[in-house]
Amino acid sequence: MSATSHHLDERELVGRARRGDEGAYRTLVERYRGELHAHAYRMLGSVHDAEDAMQDALLRAWRGLPRFDGRSALKSWLYRIVTNTCLDLINKRPKKVLPIDHGPPGDAHEGPGVPLTESIWIEPYPDEQLGLMDGRAAPEARYEQRESVELAFVAALQHLPARQRAVLILREVLGYSANEVADTLETSTPAVNSALQRARKTIDDTLPERSQAQTLRTLGDDRVREIVEGYMDAWERGDVEAVTAMLAQDAAITMPPMASWFQGQGVEIFLREWAFSGRVYDALGRRNVRVLRSQANGQPAIGTYSWSDEAGAHLPTVLQVLSFDGDRITEITGFVDPSAFPRFGLPERL
């Protein structure tokens, strides 16, 4: 479909939706749902919160359609509603973090501890749900689309005050002009520029020097595949030495919703005494773990499964998202949430 015919088709659908045609409205929304959902995720750091925000925002948009005058593009109008819905939600829910931002590393001999009951953790995001092409959204965008959902970037965003977060995402991820952002947030252009300057400093001080997208491109697909397959094999076998040989010296392992995390030598201790201990071996002394490759937040991910006699199958345990510096793994973020597996195309049992 050409841009002109798309515009005419959209204008017709908007007219029908404004007259109460719910099917026309659903058709319009589906065109932008993926990228709007990714936007809400960046703002909120949580898939569940993003889904809540989307549901609320799209209801607001449906109710507000009679007041949509067409002076701006429908897509920009929807982004405005989703952004402001997220700002409302940020004020009502706890800030999302990763364990590394929650407290210092723990004593690996003590194990992972118990999960926190409060939902404060950043959640992983499935690449397939992005609805975005790799690359920049507009000439003014500073970050690539996939860079902007990397765990480090999403975690850094959560350090920003809500309106600074919105400004940085709208300007530097989506490529909106300062005037457009000012209109979205009902503020002045100088206020947007000032907020962007402060947000940039916080983000630049927080993020690693290289994004995961840059690192993975430098390594190349074949080398990434080789490293990840070697890691998967070592994890299935419970080979502590093989796993630790692939890690950077100060590598960390985190396990949300557990607050504890371990770094450096603590990772090896945790693997030996807990992750690869007899807790996951069968009656014959065999390690009974399986792993499957996946992708999350634009990074390599692995779904781990442990055998259950009761279920007669391997059941999901942890979704691991891997971060790299060069060809070394710098962080293993293990999301202990079996219910998340289907979102990443991983089966609920093997």
C-alpha positions in Angstrom: 0.0 0.0 0.0 1.4 3.4 -1.0 1.7 6.2 1.6 -1.1 8.1 -0.2 -3.6 5.2 -0.3 -2.7 4.4 3.3 -3.5 8.0 4.3 -6.8 7.9 2.4 -7.6 4.5 4.0 -6.8 5.8 7.4 -8.9 8.9 7.0 -11.8 6.8 5.9 -11.4 4.4 8.9 -11.1 7.4 11.3 -14.4 8.8 9.9 -16.1 5.4 10.4 -14.7 5.0 13.9 -15.8 8.5 14.9 -19.3 7.4 13.8 -19.2 4.5 16.2 -17.8 1.7 14.1 -15.8 -0.4 16.6 -14.4 -2.6 13.8 -12.8 0.4 12.0 -11.3 1.5 15.3 -9.8 -1.9 16.0 -8.3 -1.9 12.5 -6.7 1.5 13.1 -5.3 0.5 16.5 -3.8 -2.8 15.3 -1.5 -0.9 12.9 0.2 0.8 15.8 -0.4 -1.6 18.7 3.1 -3.2 18.7 5.0 0.1 18.8 2.7 1.7 21.2 3.0 -1.3 23.6 6.8 -1.1 23.3 6.6 2.6 24.1 4.5 1.9 27.2 7.1 -0.8 28.2 10.0 1.7 28.0 8.0 4.2 30.1 7.0 1.6 32.8 9.6 -1.2 32.7 6.9 -3.8 33.0 5.0 -5.8 30.4 2.0 -6.2 32.8 1.9 -2.4 33.5 2.3 -1.7 29.7 -0.7 -3.9 29.0 -2.7 -2.1 31.7 -1.7 1.3 30.2 -2.6 0.2 26.7 -6.0 -1.0 27.8 -6.7 2.3 29.5 -5.2 4.4 26.8 -7.1 2.8 23.9 -10.3 3.2 25.9 -9.5 6.8 26.3 -8.8 7.1 22.6 -12.1 5.5 21.7 -14.0 7.8 23.9 -12.0 10.8 22.6 -12.3 10.1 18.9 -15.2 12.5 18.4 -12.8 15.3 19.5 -10.0 14.1 17.2 -9.9 16.9 14.5 -7.2 15.3 12.3 -4.8 18.3 12.6 -2.1 15.8 13.8 -1.5 12.3 12.5 -3.6 9.6 14.3 -0.4 7.8 15.3 0.9 11.0 17.0 -2.4 11.4 18.7 -2.3 7.8 20.0 1.3 8.3 21.2 0.1 11.3 23.1 -2.7 9.4 24.9 -0.4 6.4 25.7 2.3 8.7 27.0 0.0 10.6 29.4 -1.7 7.3 30.5 1.8 6.0 31.4 2.6 9.2 33.3 -0.6 8.7 35.4 0.3 5.1 36.1 3.9 5.9 37.1 2.5 8.1 39.9 0.4 5.1 41.2 2.8 2.2 41.1 6.3 1.6 42.6 9.4 2.3 40.6 10.7 -0.7 38.6 14.3 -1.7 39.1 16.7 -4.6 38.6 18.3 -6.3 41.7 21.6 -4.5 41.0 19.9 -1.2 41.5 18.0 -2.4 44.6 21.0 -3.1 46.9 24.6 -4.4 47.1 25.6 -8.0 46.1 25.0 -10.7 48.6 26.9 -13.6 50.1 26.6 -16.4 47.5 27.0 -19.1 50.2 23.5 -18.1 51.5 21.8 -18.7 48.2 19.2 -16.7 46.4 16.9 -16.0 49.4 13.1 -15.5 49.1 11.3 -13.4 46.4 10.0 -10.0 47.3 6.2 -9.9 47.4 6.1 -6.3 46.1 6.1 -6.0 42.3 9.1 -3.7 41.8 11.1 -5.6 39.2 11.7 -4.7 35.6 10.3 -7.5 33.4 11.8 -9.0 30.2 10.3 -8.0 26.9 9.8 -10.3 23.9 11.5 -9.2 20.7 8.6 -10.5 18.6 6.2 -8.1 20.4 8.2 -5.0 19.4 6.4 -4.4 16.1 9.5 -2.4 15.1 12.2 -2.6 12.5 15.7 -2.4 13.6 17.1 1.1 13.1 16.2 4.6 14.0 12.6 5.8 13.9 13.4 9.2 12.5 16.4 11.4 11.7 16.3 13.1 15.1 16.3 9.8 17.0 19.5 9.0 18.9 18.9 5.4 19.9 18.1 2.5 17.7 14.7 0.8 18.3 16.2 -2.4 19.6 18.7 -0.6 21.8 15.8 1.2 23.4 14.4 -2.0 24.9 17.8 -3.4 26.1 17.7 -4.2 29.8 20.4 -1.7 30.7 18.6 1.1 28.8 15.1 0.3 30.3 16.7 0.2 33.8 18.4 3.5 33.2 15.1 5.1 32.1 13.6 4.2 35.4 16.1 6.4 37.2 14.6 9.4 35.4 11.7 11.5 36.8 8.6 10.6 34.8 8.4 13.6 32.6 12.1 13.5 31.8 11.6 9.9 30.9 8.8 10.8 28.5 10.8 13.6 26.9 13.9 11.4 26.3 11.9 8.5 24.8 9.8 10.8 22.6 12.8 12.8 21.4 15.6 10.3 21.2 13.9 7.0 20.6 10.9 8.0 18.5 12.4 11.1 16.9 9.7 13.6 17.7 10.6 17.3 17.5 10.8 19.4 20.6 7.7 21.3 19.5 5.8 18.0 19.1 6.9 16.8 22.5 5.9 20.1 24.1 2.4 19.7 22.6 2.2 16.1 23.8 3.1 17.0 27.4 1.3 20.3 27.3 4.4 22.3 28.2 6.8 24.7 26.5 9.6 23.9 24.0 12.3 25.4 26.3 11.0 23.2 29.1 11.3 20.1 26.9 14.9 21.1 25.9 15.8 21.6 29.5 14.3 18.2 30.5 16.1 16.5 27.7 19.5 17.9 28.7 19.1 16.6 32.2 17.8 13.3 31.1 20.7 12.8 28.7 23.2 13.4 31.4 21.6 10.8 33.7 21.4 8.2 30.9 24.9 8.8 29.7 26.3 8.5 33.2 24.3 5.2 33.8 24.6 3.3 30.5 27.6 1.1 29.5 29.9 2.7 26.9 28.6 0.3 24.2 25.0 -0.9 23.7 24.3 -4.6 23.4 23.2 -4.0 19.8 26.6 -2.6 19.0 28.4 -5.4 20.8 26.4 -8.2 19.1 26.9 -6.6 15.7 30.7 -6.5 16.3 30.8 -10.1 17.3 28.7 -11.2 14.3 25.9 -13.7 14.2 28.1 -16.8 14.0 30.2 -15.9 17.0 27.2 -15.0 19.1 25.6 -18.3 18.2 28.8 -20.1 19.1 29.0 -18.5 22.5 25.4 -19.0 23.3 25.3 -22.6 22.2 28.5 -23.2 24.3 26.8 -21.6 27.3 23.6 -23.7 26.8 25.6 -26.9 26.7 27.6 -26.0 29.8 24.4 -25.1 31.7 22.7 -28.3 30.8 25.7 -30.3 31.9 26.2 -28.2 35.1 29.8 -27.5 34.2 30.8 -24.7 36.5 34.3 -24.3 35.0 32.9 -24.0 31.5 30.4 -21.4 32.4 32.7 -19.3 34.5 35.3 -19.4 31.7 32.8 -17.5 29.5 32.2 -14.8 32.1 33.9 -11.4 32.5 35.9 -11.0 35.7 33.3 -8.9 37.4 30.2 -10.6 35.8 27.0 -10.6 37.8 24.0 -12.9 38.2 20.6 -11.6 39.3 17.4 -13.5 39.9 14.3 -11.3 40.1 11.9 -11.5 42.0 14.7 -12.4 44.5 16.5 -9.2 45.6 19.9 -11.0 46.1 22.5 -11.0 43.4 26.1 -12.1 43.1 29.2 -10.8 41.4 32.7 -12.0 40.5 33.7 -14.9 42.6 30.2 -15.0 44.0 28.8 -16.2 40.7 31.0 -19.3 40.7 30.1 -20.0 44.3 26.4 -19.6 43.5 26.6 -22.0 40.5 28.6 -24.6 42.4 26.6 -24.6 45.7 23.1 -23.7 44.4 22.3 -23.6 40.7 24.4 -26.7 39.8 23.9 -28.5 43.1 22.1 -31.8 43.7 18.8 -30.0 43.8 18.4 -30.5 40.1 19.8 -34.1 39.8 17.6 -37.2 39.5 17.7 -40.4 41.5 20.5 -41.8 39.4 22.7 -38.7 39.9 22.1 -37.2 36.5 21.6 -33.5 36.0 18.1 -33.3 34.6 17.9 -29.8 33.0 17.1 -28.7 29.5 17.6 -25.3 27.9 16.0 -23.6 24.8 17.3 -20.6 22.9 15.1 -17.5 22.8 15.5 -13.7 22.5 14.5 -10.9 24.9 15.1 -7.2 25.0 17.1 -7.4 21.8 19.5 -9.8 23.6 20.2 -13.5 23.6 18.0 -15.4 26.1 17.7 -18.9 27.3 14.7 -20.7 28.8 15.8 -23.3 31.4 13.7 -26.3 32.3 14.0 -28.8 35.2 12.6 -32.3 35.4 9.4 -32.8 37.5 8.6 -36.4 38.5 5.1 -35.2 39.4 4.4 -33.7 36.0 6.4 -36.3 34.0 8.0 -33.5 32.0 10.6 -30.8 32.2 8.9 -27.6 33.5 10.1 -24.0 33.0 12.1 -22.4 35.7 14.1 -19.4 34.7 14.4 -17.1 31.6 18.0 -16.0 31.4 18.8 -12.8 29.5 22.5 -12.5 28.6 24.5 -9.3 28.4 27.9 -9.1 26.8 31.1 -7.0 26.7 33.1 -8.2 23.7 32.9 -12.0 23.7 32.5 -12.2 27.5 29.2 -12.5 29.4 28.9 -9.6 31.8 25.5 -10.3 33.3 23.1 -13.2 33.6 19.6 -11.8 34.4 17.6 -14.8 35.4 13.9 -14.0 35.6 12.3 -16.6 37.8 8.9 -16.4 36.3 7.7 -19.6 34.5 4.5 -17.9 33.5 6.5 -15.6 31.2 7.8 -18.4 28.9 4.9 -18.5 26.4 5.4 -14.7 25.7 8.9 -15.7 24.4 7.7 -18.6 22.2 8.9 -21.1 24.8 6.7 -24.2 25.6 5.1 -24.6 29.0 6.6 -28.1 29.3 9.1 -30.3 27.5 
